[in-house]
């Protein structure tokens, strides 16, 4: 495979169009279009849906973007690390992390990292909102299912899945009878949750009876039997194994991917590179079970 063509494909995908990518890279738009077309021809796949005003990744294109983007980023990080001449990680490292991941793992990861790299002063800020890395002076952000951003690069390091769980005390009603449900956010009227089960797809009508702002609160409430809840598998894995909760199915199309992102225009520092390596070592396979192990310790 032509790595230069693959890099051009990633450039266009990250910027969301040939024109934007051409302006950002100061390269001819026609050249980028030709090279992406050659890549599509070599793979015998359509990677973009080309509309009159918009360019959209196909399903195959998105899969290639996610996988190849990670590999190209790691290659760039390796080159940057070599170019730094083995510089020791030092200085301040400011990280933004989402609430659930931070509560589950960042305390232990941060402590272990601080002991491994005593010359790095680590600051972790917990927030679920999309921060402005440049304006708010973050070196790295951890985000769930982030939208493509031309100004950020990074890698996925952990995958999770939303599952629907309930206490074994909660009886399953008839097919058309709404199930009492616990939701994150605000209460809504009767809803339908699309589930994937071993028996096939299921459309489950639900009646929200309790709304909370924390997944851990939802898990604790679900244990009582008051209703079903949609929760990350990593958070309820131990409850399912012990029988305290029962899994009714997976929420269709609700895979969760955590990414570590940093500004693309900034040379990768030794401290960021060290933390990325530390994350990869903490989650070598990137599975929900690995995150659940942090909760079990």
N, C-alpha and C positions, 0 to 999 in steps of 0.2 A: 504494500500500500504506500502511496505517495504521502509522506508525512507533512510535506509543505502544503499539499492540497487539503489534508486533514486539518492542519492549523488554520488555513483560510476558511474552511467550513465552520470551524469553531468561532472564528472571528465574526463571521456573518451571523451565526446563530446567537452569539452573545449580544450583538448590537441590534438584532432584530431587523436587519435589512442590508442590502448591498451598498446603498448610498451612504448610510450611517457608518458602516464598517470601512468603506473606502475613505471617507473624510477623517475618521479616527486614526487610520493607519497611514494616511497620505499615500494611497495607492489607487490606481485606476479601477473604477467600478467594473469596467469590462473584463479586466484581468481576474478579479475575484469571481465574477459570474462564470467565466470560462473554466476556471480551475474547479469550482464547485460542480459545474456540469460534467467535467471530466471525472471527478470523484463519483458522482452518481452513475455515470456510464460504467466505470470500472466495477462498481458494486452491484450494478443492475438494480438499483433502488432509487426511488424518488425521496429525497431528503427534505425538500421544501414544497409546500403548496404555494404557488405563485399567483396571487390575486392581482387585480388592477391597482390596488392601493396598499395591500398588506402582504407580508411574507410570513408564513406560518410553518413551523416544523411539522413534518408528518410523524406518525408514531415511531417509525423506524429512525427518522432523523433525531427525534428527542432521545431515543435510546442510545444512539451513537454519540450525541452531544454529551450526555451524562457520563458515559464510560470513557470516551476519548478525551473529553475535557479534563477528567481527573488524571489520566495518564500524562497528558501534555503538561498539566500543572506540576505534577510530581517531577517530570523531567526538568522543567524550568527551575523548580526548587533545588534539585540536585546540582544543576549548573551554578545556581546562585550560591549554594553552600560551598561548592568547590572554589568558586571565585573569591569567596570571603577569606580563603586561606585558613580555614579552621578556627575562625574567630570565636572566642568564648562568649556564650550568651550572657549579656549583662544589661542593666538598665531597667526602665519601667515597662511593663507589659500590661496594657489595659484591655480587658475582654468584656464583651456583653454576651450574656447567655440567657436562654429562656427559663422561665420559672421551674417547670417540672424537672427538666434535665439538671438544672443547678441544684435543686433540692435533693435529687437522687444521687448525683455523682460529683459535682464540682468541688464540694468540700474535701473529699478524699483525693481527687485528682490534683486539686490546687495545692494541698499540703504535701503530697508526694513530689510534685514538680518543684515546690519551693525548697524542699530538702535536697533534691537532685541538682538544682541550679541556684545556689545561695546568693549569687550576684544579680539575680533577676528579682525585681520588686513587682510582684503580681497583684493586680487589682481586678476583681471580678464584680461586675455590676449586673444584677438580675432584673430583666425586664423583657416582656413579650412584644413590645412595640418595635417597629422597624426604625432603628436608629440611623442617624447620619454619621457615618464613620469619620468623615473628614472634619465636619463641624464640631463633633463631640469628642474628637481625639481618641477614638478607639483604634487599637492596633489589629484587633481580630474580633469577629462576631460569630457566634454560633446561632444558626437559625433553622427553623423547621420549614421544609418545602419552599425555599426562597424562590422568588421570581428571577429570571435571568436579568443580570445587571451588568451593563457594559463597563462599569467602573470597578467591579469586584471579580476576583477569581478565588478559587478554593477547591475543596474536595468534600465529597460525602464521606462520613466516617461511621454512621450508625443508621440502621433501618429498623422501623417499628411498624406495628399494625394496629389499627383501631378494632377492638373486638367488643361485642355486646355481651355483658355478663349480668348475672342475677344470683341472688341467694337461692340455694336449693329449696328453701321454704316457700319461694314464690312459684305458684302453680302457673303453667302455661295455659292461657285462655284459648278459645276457639280462633279459627283463622281470621275472622273478620271483627273480632272483639278487641278494642284498643287495650294495650298493655300500659299500666302505670310506668312512667319513665322519669328518670333523673337527667337533667340537662345542664350543660355548662353555659352560663350567660343569663338569658332572660327566658321567662316562660312564654310559650307559644301555644296555639291551638293544636288540635289533633294533627299529627304528622305521620309520615310513613318512612321507616328505615329500610333500606335495601340491604339484605344480608346475603352472604355466601355461606352455605352450610354443606356438610357432606352429602345431604340429600338433594342439593341443588339450590338455586336462587329462591329467596323468600322475601316478599313484601310484607313487612311487619307494621301494622298500624299502632301508634303509640299515643298516649295521653300524658303530656308532661305534668307532673304533680309537684315537682320540687326543682328549683334552679339554684345553682351554686357557682362560684367563680373559681373553684379549685378542683382539679382532678382528684386529689387526695381526699377532699371532702366528699366527692361523689362516690369514691370507692368505699369509704367508711359507711356512707348512707346505704349503698347497695348491699352491704353485708347484713343489714338489718332485715332485708326483705321488703322494703317499702316500694321498690321498683327496679327496673332494669337500667343499665347505664352503658354509655359508649366510652371506653377507656383504652389507653395504650396497653398492649399485651405485656410490656415490660413491668407495668405498675401492678398488674393483677396476676402475673404468672404464678407467684407463690400461692396466692389464694386459690387459684384453679387447681394446682397440684395438691393442695391440702383438702380440697373439697369445700372450702368456705364459700367459694363462688363457683358457678357453673357457666361455661361459655355457651351461648346460644348460637354464635356464628361470628363471622368477620364482617365488618362494615364494608360493603362493596366500594372499590375505588378509593380506599382511605389509607393507603400506605403512607407512612410518615418517614421522611428522610431528613436527618440532621446533617447540616453542612458547616464546615469551618471556612469562613470567608475573610479576605483581607483586600485592601486597595491594590488594584492591578498596577497602578503607576508607581507604586512604592517598591523599591528594591527589597526583596525578602530579607529581613534581618535574621541574625543568628537566633535571637530569642523567640521569634515567631516560628522559625523552622524547628526549633527544639520543642516547642509546645505542640506543633502539628505531629511530630514524631511521637510525642508522649501520648497524644490522643489515639493514634493508630495502635500503639502498644497496649493501651487500655482496652481497646475494642478491636482485637485482631481480626475477627470475623464480621463485626458490625451487626450482631444479632440482638433481638430483644432480650434474649436470655442473659447476654453479657451485661446489659444495663440492669436487668433484674438482680444480678448478683451483687451490685452495689447496694441495693435496697435491703438485701438479705444479711449483709455483714453486720 
